[in-house]
Amino acid sequence: MRDRFDAVVVGAGVIGLTTALRLQQAGSRVAVVTAEPPGETTSSVAAAVWYPTRTRFEPRVLEWATRTHDEFTRQAADGVPGVVMRPTRMLLRGPNHDIPWWASALPDLRVLRGDEVRAPFSGGWAFTVPTVEMSHYLPWIQHTFSMAGGTLIHRRIDALEQAGVWAPVVVNASGLATRTLCGDTEVRPARGQLVLVANPGLRTSVRDEDNADGTTYIHPRSTDVVLGGTFEIDEWDITPSPATAAAILRRCTDLLPELAGAPVLGHQVGLRPFRDSGVRLEADPRPPGRIRRLVHNYGHGGAGVTLAWGCADAVTTLVHQPR
Ligand SMILES: Cc1cc2nc3c(=O)[nH]c(=O)nc-3n(C[C@H](O)[C@H](O)[C@H](O)COP(=O)(O)OP(=O)(O)OC[C@H]3O[C@@H](n4cnc5c(N)ncnc54)[C@H](O)[C@@H]3O)c2cc1C
């Protein structure tokens, strides 16, 4: 069994699948081991808009975000299922309208003119970013991986070292489960709740993250609109809260009155793999058991989609680096 694969990726969310595809494209025979099918992961719940939510500046994070932006932009131009470029307005309430640290990743970010902003907002930015519909995109990555000879193994492991039975190289892309799989208790849930409504004809994403009543965003997709949201650290409950849903609907309708009366299509909750010190992407100096090289790629919090392809490239480089 071990000789059949060069590398095994633990996790079939957006981080695991993009990493598996990149390793495969670099010439490795790759398997993905996952407890849940891709369509039942946290990644499948993501609003999946390119935006480095609650992510601190670090040069390598900007590099990952830029590479991911560029890859999605290429994929949108190629017609990859679920990937579109979406005009966006970020509305600001405070006095500081300085362009954000990640602006250099985008070709068109600009500060809004005074005549484009109304009270209670004091300014904002306009930009275009990739938006990904995960119900189309995750199956596309999985299909692309499988058609090129990749193997998906449905198995829940109890410890990372168990992955060493499949391949000498292991990539840990298990998200929040890394808490138990390798004891990193710095990874914590950041609960996110969303409301999905029918799209009354919206085309532009709008964000109001300074809202004192709660972060607020409106992301149109092909047939629905994603309304958010929450970012509740250390909250594990994945049952949608009716009170939270009502508050999200109220904030979003205040922001865009066109949403009033839009039929509610569903409610979603996901637990983001949040880590105070940011993403862990590195080779483990002491791989357990039979593993020869272990590379970690987890802790992407609210920005897993935004960083996925850049991180996949970085992992691929680490896997192939001579020791
Ligand atoms: C409401 C919400 C909105 C979001 N919106 C955005 C957004 O707009 N933009 C953005 O960039 N990000 C967004 N995110 C964040 C994004 O969803 C996450 O950062 C991303 O999904 C993390 O991906 P992952 O692959 O690391 O984890 P996951 O998707 O959780 O995948 C983990 C994988 O590990 C596997 N696994 C776990 N335990 C085991 C085990 N014991 N054995 C085998 N396999 C195991 C799981 O089965 C799964 O396949 C949002 C998240 C939420 C909840």
The ligand as a MOL file (V3000), in Angstrom:
LIG
                    3D

  0  0  0     0  0            999 V3000
M  V30 BEGIN CTAB
M  V30 COUNTS 53 58 0 0 0
M  V30 BEGIN ATOM
M  V30 1 C -19.4460 30.8480 7.4530 0
M  V30 2 C -18.0690 30.8100 6.8440 0
M  V30 3 C -17.7550 31.6940 5.8290 0
M  V30 4 C -16.4650 31.6840 5.2760 0
M  V30 5 N -16.1970 32.5380 4.2440 0
M  V30 6 C -14.9440 32.5660 3.7270 0
M  V30 7 C -14.6440 33.4540 2.6600 0
M  V30 8 O -15.4930 34.1990 2.1830 0
M  V30 9 N -13.3780 33.4520 2.1780 0
M  V30 10 C -12.4070 32.6380 2.6840 0
M  V30 11 O -11.2590 32.6960 2.2150 0
M  V30 12 N -12.6700 31.7690 3.6850 0
M  V30 13 C -13.9190 31.7190 4.2200 0
M  V30 14 N -14.1930 30.8720 5.2500 0
M  V30 15 C -13.0880 30.1160 5.8670 0
M  V30 16 C -12.8260 28.8180 5.1240 0
M  V30 17 O -14.0200 28.1050 4.9730 0
M  V30 18 C -11.7960 27.9860 5.9010 0
M  V30 19 O -10.6270 28.7390 6.1360 0
M  V30 20 C -11.4300 26.7400 5.0920 0
M  V30 21 O -12.5940 26.0450 4.7350 0
M  V30 22 C -10.4920 25.8250 5.8620 0
M  V30 23 O -10.2600 24.7290 5.0090 0
M  V30 24 P -9.5430 23.4100 5.4880 0
M  V30 25 O -9.3830 22.5730 4.2610 0
M  V30 26 O -8.3480 23.7540 6.2920 0
M  V30 27 O -10.5580 22.7410 6.5300 0
M  V30 28 P -11.8720 21.8610 6.3140 0
M  V30 29 O -12.6910 22.3430 5.1820 0
M  V30 30 O -12.5210 21.8040 7.6590 0
M  V30 31 O -11.3210 20.4320 5.9370 0
M  V30 32 C -10.7090 19.6050 6.9050 0
M  V30 33 C -10.5760 18.2150 6.3290 0
M  V30 34 O -9.8990 17.3860 7.2690 0
M  V30 35 C -10.6040 16.1610 7.3660 0
M  V30 36 N -10.3920 15.5370 8.6590 0
M  V30 37 C -10.6360 16.0710 9.8710 0
M  V30 38 N -10.3610 15.1510 10.8180 0
M  V30 39 C -9.9360 14.0430 10.1880 0
M  V30 40 C -9.5230 12.7570 10.6290 0
M  V30 41 N -9.4750 12.4580 11.9280 0
M  V30 42 N -9.1800 11.8160 9.7140 0
M  V30 43 C -9.2200 12.1300 8.3940 0
M  V30 44 N -9.6090 13.3340 7.9170 0
M  V30 45 C -9.9550 14.2720 8.8070 0
M  V30 46 C -12.0560 16.5780 7.1960 0
M  V30 47 O -12.8780 15.4440 6.9200 0
M  V30 48 C -11.9050 17.5310 6.0300 0
M  V30 49 O -11.8300 16.8070 4.8200 0
M  V30 50 C -15.4770 30.8100 5.7800 0
M  V30 51 C -15.8240 29.8890 6.7750 0
M  V30 52 C -17.1020 29.8930 7.3010 0
M  V30 53 C -17.4420 28.8920 8.3660 0
M  V30 END ATOM
M  V30 BEGIN BOND
M  V30 1 1 1 2
M  V30 2 1 2 3
M  V30 3 2 2 52
M  V30 4 2 3 4
M  V30 5 1 4 5
M  V30 6 1 4 50
M  V30 7 2 5 6
M  V30 8 1 6 7
M  V30 9 1 6 13
M  V30 10 2 7 8
M  V30 11 1 7 9
M  V30 12 1 9 10
M  V30 13 2 10 11
M  V30 14 1 10 12
M  V30 15 2 12 13
M  V30 16 1 13 14
M  V30 17 1 14 15
M  V30 18 1 14 50
M  V30 19 1 15 16
M  V30 20 1 16 17
M  V30 21 1 16 18
M  V30 22 1 18 19
M  V30 23 1 18 20
M  V30 24 1 20 21
M  V30 25 1 20 22
M  V30 26 1 22 23
M  V30 27 1 23 24
M  V30 28 2 24 25
M  V30 29 1 24 26
M  V30 30 1 24 27
M  V30 31 1 27 28
M  V30 32 2 28 29
M  V30 33 1 28 30
M  V30 34 1 28 31
M  V30 35 1 31 32
M  V30 36 1 32 33
M  V30 37 1 33 34
M  V30 38 1 33 48
M  V30 39 1 34 35
M  V30 40 1 35 36
M  V30 41 1 35 46
M  V30 42 1 36 37
M  V30 43 1 36 45
M  V30 44 2 37 38
M  V30 45 1 38 39
M  V30 46 1 39 40
M  V30 47 2 39 45
M  V30 48 1 40 41
M  V30 49 2 40 42
M  V30 50 1 42 43
M  V30 51 2 43 44
M  V30 52 1 44 45
M  V30 53 1 46 47
M  V30 54 1 46 48
M  V30 55 1 48 49
M  V30 56 2 50 51
M  V30 57 1 51 52
M  V30 58 1 52 53
M  V30 END BOND
M  V30 END CTAB
M  END
